[in-house]
Amino acid sequence: MPLDHYVTLGRSGLRVSPFALGAMTFGEDPGGAGCGVEESERILAAYLDRGGNFIDTANFYTNGHSEKILGDFLAARPGQRERVVLASKFFTNLFPGDPNGGGAGRGSIIAQLDESLRRLRTDHLDLYWLHNWDRHTPIEETLRTLDDLVTAGKIRYIGFSNTPAWVTAQAQTTALLKGWSPLIALQVEYSLLARTVEGELAPLALDQGMALVPWSPLKNGFLSGKYRRDTQVTDSARTAFVGGPGEDEYLVIDAVAAVADELGTTSAAVSLAWLRAREGTVVPILGARRVEHLENNLAGLEVTLTPEQLRRLDEVSAPDLDYPAPMHGALRSMLQFAGTTVDGHTSTVYPPLVQSDVRY
């Protein structure tokens, strides 16, 4: 599947590449995790030349430099902006000391969008994400503002990121009941090393026809293939912040490497192919500090995992989910429904209740 075999993003008319390009690393930053303008533009050109069309950034990535790099790049190429699905995010306060400089209130959303549009040198965003939950602002205020911006033509679609499932469900229900623009996608942490999203948010997205757009699909590079037991990784900018994998993570890393060896590909490709095989629409975000990082990750489009390989990866990475999620998965087949078959599951734990079992 090449990048120009597009998928529909959630319940919408928006078609995007099966992998998005993340621009969090575009621009120099104090932590050293970013890349310069020239390398950022090479990465952008490589992605777009392969048919990619979905680019994701945020207002605070490298203090706004990421958005500016994207805006300058697209403005220098006439007609390119119209073929790109451009997404950014709001929430983070870029004006210390100003209590209304960030968050999800009406005035701050409008101000943040105007600043993003200025840096991106465009008159609209194709997708605008709430980057985090603003617990101090009524969700109705946030949704009404976003709907007004859709009506005004300044954004096309909306999505949530890093927001609790109960808030997301409340927001979607409110939008649908009031006739406001609904959410079409959720940007979430999701990988073979981070599967707790499967407890609440992933089922919600599937039920509501929302796409999942995973960030950190290689879990800070742990699933890239360069992390092996008894091997010191020295070229990862993130390792200094997050440390290395633990023993439980190495069990998954080893299993991914074994499947990659079977297929003659990389651990990164296997990890991304696993995400693409999840139920519903899943569009991972690829982050890259060098062109070769992007090219290595795009190999995930060429990998198809067998049912047996998927089973092995599912089992070794199975997450511990919070209550009540465990009661709604495999345990459902163990529940007693008075000896009947419900949704294809027949009770086998207890014998059917018969008249002689009743005690008065």
Secondary structure, DSSP 4 states (H G I P E B T S, - for coil): --TTS-EE-SSSS-EE-SSEEE-TTBS--TTS--B-HHHHHHHHHHHHHTT--EEE--TTGGGGHHHHHHHHHHHTSTTSGGG-EEEEEE---SSTT-TTSSSSSHHHHHHHHHHHHHHHT-S-EEEEEE-S--TTS-HHHHHHHHHHHHHTTSEEEEEEES--HHHHHHHHHHHHHHTPPPEEEEEEE-BTTB-GGGTTHHHHHHHHTPEEEEESTTTTTTTSS---TT----S-TTHHHH----HHHHHHHHHHHHHHHHHTS-HHHHHHHHHHTSSS-B-PEEE-SSHHHHHHHHGGGG----HHHHHHHHHHT---PPTTGGGGTGGGGGS--TT-EETTEE--SSPPP-GGG---
